[in-house]
């Protein structure tokens, strides 16, 4: 197996998706645009739970967490 790297060894780093509308995905998932802002977790337990669920949804949509 041969490993391929995305880096061009630029000391400033490598960017994936130049804008919020550029679609990316991992592990064979369907590419999606950047998820919207997630509400602050400060406040009630339900607000925190909603924020955690939104984060999990965003990670699943990208393919970074299994569905």
Secondary structure, DSSP 8 states (H G I E B T S, - for coil): ----------TT---S-SSTTS-B-STT---B----------S-HHHHHHHHHHHHHHHHHHTSS--
